[in-house]
Amino acid sequence: MKKLFLLFLLPLGMYAQTKALVGGTLIDGYGNEPLKNSVILIEGETIVKVGTVDNTSIPEGAEVISTEGMSVLPGLWDMHVHLMITGHSDYSYWDKTYLPIFGNVIMPASAHQLLLAGVTSARDLGGPLEASLEVRDAINAGKLPGPTMYMSGPFIQKEPYPGTEAFRWGVNGEKDARAKVRKLAQAGVDCIKLIDQDQMTMEEIRGVVEEAHKNNLKVVAHSHRPEEIRLGIKAGVDNFEHTGLSSSPAYPEDVMELIKERTAKMNLGPLYWTPTIEVLFNHDYVVNNPESLDNDSWHLDLPDSIVQDIQQSISKPGELPYFQLTSIRKPTLKTKFNQLKESGVVLLIGTDSGVPMKFHSQSTWNELDIWVRELGVPPLEAIKSATYWPSKFMGEENKVGTVSVGKQADIIAVKGDVLRYISLLQKVDLVMKKGEVYKNNLQN
């Protein structure tokens, strides 16, 4: 009897070794023409066959999941999240109040919300080292539900802002810069996050980048100010974050020339850029239409007291100091996005999820929606920026990022045609990670 009882405790979708997703339109992540009436066979964690209902037999005894009438695509990546924050408007208060429970309450809740939103891989850029690695490793061990996380640990900058020393590390000279990076590498981080590099010496910046590369870690850096970009390119930064430059109407010509010169160097591989544009683009809309803030998907796994604290902090969305320049910045965003796109950089989907009024359960689809609906990015290209290209940047393209034979079965499905209506991704119906089904609304 005891063994029978334990069977009922197995995670959803774990009863059959072989699974078959049958009937949907497959968007593979490479940008290929979608495959109609697709069949995807999965054994354990691995995709073993991709075909159609006309040429693929379903093994006897397989668990069949119908995806008829659905778009099927790789699990999404979000390349810029902050698990330690979740929409609260007052950072200094949040850090002081909740830092002790970042690792066991806040970050696990954020990760779970991302997963149920269809994000099966995510990059966290800035958090306490120990908590970041513990949450990542607990997810990988199957102890917590969440995306496969790639963690930077603490920000590296010239000097931590007051009260942020737990997750921001300052550097004092090249030797110290290298030592800090080595410490992070030895702890097991997945990348290095560099900010405010225009406040550092060139020797310090080079020390960070060179030491990271020596330890097979890529460097992700802010691009808020022109000099951050200039110095970052000179030092060999791999991936820039944000559109930046405040309300300036465009990137300066010399910065664009530097970017184009770098993207022309094929031997160095692509230069990656994560514009995190939607948080700015949609701000005025959210202020005037705050109903989306009442969506309770972001309450998942958070104590009621914290939910109420967040709600109170954003009760007057038009008055938040964090966004007072945003209305002036918005008209510049399309120009900057198009400058980047035309320069030859590889654009990645990332959201800055967790900043005020941006919740992990909603951010990723919103970013994709703005790219497609407002910025004119073809849907297949936008999806590739949320699937294949992130996996390529993180060196995981042989494991995840596309729905193809031999890859890990990180797959999502949505009722309807996401290539016509990208906003359908706001309600992902099926979430599978490593062959395990974490969400299945197909019977509803």
Secondary structure, 3 states (H helix, E strand, C coil): CHHHHHHCCCCCCCCCCEEEEECCEECCCCCCCCECCEEEEEECCEEEEEEECCCCCCCCCCEEEECCCEEEEECEEEEEECCCCCCCCCHHHHHHHHHHHHHHHHHHHHHHHHHHCCEEEEEECCCCHHHHHHHHHHHHCCCCCCCEEEECCCEEECCCCCCCCCCEEECCCHHHHHHHHHHHHHHCCCCEEECCHHHCCHHHHHHHHHHHHHCCCCEEEECCCHHHHHHHHHHCCCEEECCCCCCCCCCCHHHHHHHHHHHCCHHHCCCEEECCCHHHHCHHHHHHCHHHHHCHHHHCCCCHHHHHHHHHHCCCHHHCHHHCCHHHHHHHHHHHHHHHHHHCCEECCCCCECCCCCCCCCHHHHHHHHHHHHCCCCHHHHHHCCCHHHHHHCCCCCCCCCCCCCCECCEEEEECCCCCCHHHHHCCCEEEECCEEEEECCCC
